[in-house]
Amino acid sequence: MRTKFIILLLFMAINIIAQVELPRLSPNASVSQTVGLTSITINYCRPAVHGRNIWGGLVPFNKVWRTGANEATTIQFTTDVTIEGNKVPAGKYSLFTIPTETEWTIILNKVDKQWGAYNYKQESDLLRFSVKPKQGSLVENLCFSVDNVANSSASIVMRWENLEVAFKVEVDLASQVYAKIKEAFAAKPDSWQNYTQAANYAAENNLYGDEPFDWIEKAISLNGGYFPYFVKAKLYNKNNKTTDALKALDKCREIGRTDKNWDSFVSQVDFLEKQIKSK
């Protein structure tokens, strides 16, 4: 009986010890970035160099690597994207790599929950492509970042030890915004603000052909006041129709002078007029 009691106490002690949460040698990390309307998120673990030979040593050449430590690194996109010219649907993927001295293979695998690369299967790959590694300054702990962020593109960069590897992600922002515009019109068909905002975006980015003129006429018909005429002037200016642009600005001033907010906006009208006349 005494022996059974001692065994039970030992079992309980081991169970308690097993529940102690200790810090990982390679801590968890995450980086997120919005590109246009797309969120990109990378979850990974950060191994350290610790004076070890990394490339061709700790990380062998010509073998599939988890691109980090512990669980396989994952990358997630909330919309469809293009990676180095390859179409990738929205979703979450494991990010594996095959390093060599002169070229790396980047792999997006459709199984996003994996421990390391032990159960990796090539038949579950969504995409493989090659990039060239570059020499960089010493980075002790592996690090992912999202660099060169623009309206519709960014670079995913992995740095560790004295090496960095990068690839480009692009989004079709114009199509995504257009879909959002149409959704807004359908939800509130009598909102002059939605039509004006959409036309203004088109004018600022020179998008969607002649359709924004229909949007701004709709805003005007909904009694949007002076601002739709200001946007109409911008649209004409983008189309190099100087006379029509100045006429739209004249109408903007005519209506604006009776508006209590006109004084705070008139400087923008003056500036646009100078731009139009300078052509």
N, C-alpha and C positions, 0 to 999 in steps of 0.2 A: 504493500500500500504506500509506504514511504517513497519507494522508487518511482511509482507512478506519479506521485505528487511532485517530486523533483523534476521529472520529465515534463509535466504540465507547466511548471514554472519556467523551465528553459524554453519551451515552445512559446509561451506568452512573451518572454523577454525578447526572443528572436523576432517575433511578430511586431513588437513595439519598435525595435531597431529598424526593421524593414520599412516602417512608415515615416522614418525621418527624412525630410526633404533636404537634399544637399545641392549646392550649386553645381551646374554642369561645367565640365572643363571647357567645353565649347558652347558658350551661352547662346540662347535663342536670340534672333534678331528679325526685324521686319522693316521694309522700306516701301512706302507707297507714294505714288505721284499721279495727279490728274493731268491728262493730255487731251485738250479739247473737252469732250464729254466722256472720255474713257478713263477709268481708274485702273492703274497697274499696281499690283501688290506682289512683293517677293518675300517669302518666308524662308529663313535659312538658319543655320548654326555657324558660329564663328570660331573655327579652330585657330590656334596660335602657331607661330613658327617654332618658338622655343629652341632656336639654334639648329634646327634640323634641316637636312637637305630635302626640300619639298618636291620640286619638279624632277621626275625621273627617280625619285626616292620614296618619300612618304606617299606621294601621288604618282603611281607608275605611269609611264607612257603607254599609249596604245591599249588602254583598258578603260571601260566605262567607270566614271567617277560620279559620286553623288553631288559633287560641286558644293561641298561643305562638310558637315559632320552630322552624326546622329541620323535623324530622318532625312530623306531626300529633300533637296531644295525644291520649292514650288514657286510657280509664277502664275498670276491670275489676271485676266483681262475681262472687263465688264461689257465690252463690245467686241465685235470682230475687228481684227487688226491685220496689218501686213508686216511680216518680219523678214528683213533682208530680201524683199520681193516675193515672199511666200505668204499666201492667205492663211490666216489662223482664226478659227471661230472663237467667239467669246467662251471663256471657261477657265478651269484651273488645271495646270499641268505640272508634272514633275520635270525639273530642269536638270538633265544629266549632260555630261561632257566627256569627250575622249581627247585628252591632251596628247600632243606630240611636241617635239622641239620646234617645229616650224609651222604647224597648223593645228587648230582645234576643231573638232566636230561638236556642234551644239545640238542637243537632242531635246525635243519636247515630247514627253511620254504621257499618254492619256490616263495612266493610273497615278493619281495624285497623292495617294497615301501609301508610302513605302518606307521601310527602314533601310537606309543606305541604298546600295545597288544590288543587294543579295538576291532579290526576287525580280530584278529587272528583266523584262522580255522585249526584245526588239520588235516583235510583231505588234506590240501595243504603242509603238512610236507614231506620233502624228506627223512629225517633221524632223528632218536632219539637214543641217547646212554647215558650211565651213567658214571659219574666220581666222585671221592671222593674229597671234599674240604679240604684245608690245612690251618692251622693257619699261619699267617704271621705278619710282622710288620705293624704299622699303615700307611695307605695310605688315605689321606684326600679326594682327588678326584679320582673317578673311573678311572682306567688305564688299557688299553690293551697293551701287548707287544708280540713280537715274539722272543722267547728265544731258546737256544740250537740249533742254526742254523748249519746244516751240509749240505753236498752236496745234499742229497736227503731227508732230514727231518727237522722238526722244531717243537717247541711247541708253541701253542697259549695260552697265560696266561692272565687272568683277575684278577686284584687286586683291592680290595676296603675295606675300614675300616681295619679289622684285618684278612681278609680272602683272599685266592687265589684259583682259579680254573683253571686247565690246561687240554689241550688235544693235542694229537700228530697228525701232518699232515705229510704224506709221499708222495713222488712223484716217479714215475718210470723213473728215470733219464736216465738209460741205453737205454731204448726204445725210449725216446724222442731224445736223442743224435743220435741214429742210424737213426731215421727218418730224422734228419737234415743232417746227412752225405750223405744219399742217395739223398736228394734234391740237395745238393751241387754237387755231382757227375753228376746228370742229367743236372744241369744248366751249368757246365763247365767240360765236359768229358775229356778235354785235359789239365787240370790243375794238374801238378805234386804236387803243393803245397797242394791242397785239399786232395789228396790221402795220402800224407805224414802226414799232420796234423791229419787226421782221424786215420791212423795207429799208430801215436804217442800217441793219446788219448787212443786207445785200449791198447797199451803197458803199459802206466802209470796206467791204471785202471784194467788191466787183463780182458778184455772184448771181446766178439764176436768170441770166438773160433779161428779157423784157418783162417777165412776170412780176417783179417788184413794183412796176408802174401800176399794175392792176391792184396790188395791195394798198398802195398809197392813195389811189383814187377811192378805194373802199373806205379808207380812214377818213378822207375828206367828206365823203357822203354821210359819214356817221357823226359829223360835226366835231371833228377832233381839234378845232381851233387852229392856231398859227403853226404849231410844230409839224404837222404833216406837210405843209407847204415848204418848210425848211428842208425836210427830208426829200421832198420832190425835187427841190433845187439841187440837192446833192446827187440824186440819181441822174438828172439831166447833165450835170457837170461831169460825172463819170463817163457819160456817153458823148462828151464833147459837144453838147448842144447848149452853147453859151447863152444865146438869146432866150431860149425857153427857161434856162436856169435862172436868169436875172428876172424874168417875169414872175416865176414862182417865188423868188425872194421879195419882190414888190408886194405880192399878195400876202406873204408872211408878215411883212411890216404893217400892211393895212389892217390886218386882223389883230396883230400883236399889240398895237398901240392902245387898244381898248381892254387889254388884259392886265390884271394887277401884277402879274409876274414878268411882264415884258422887260422892265428895266434890268433885271438880272440875266436876261437872255440876249439882249441886243448886241452885246460884244461878239457873240458867236456868229450872229447874222453878218455883222460887219466884216469879220474875219473871212467867212465863206465868200462874201462878195469880192473881197480883194483877191482871193484865190481864183475865182471865176474870171475876173477881169485881167488877171495876169497871164492868161493863156493866149 
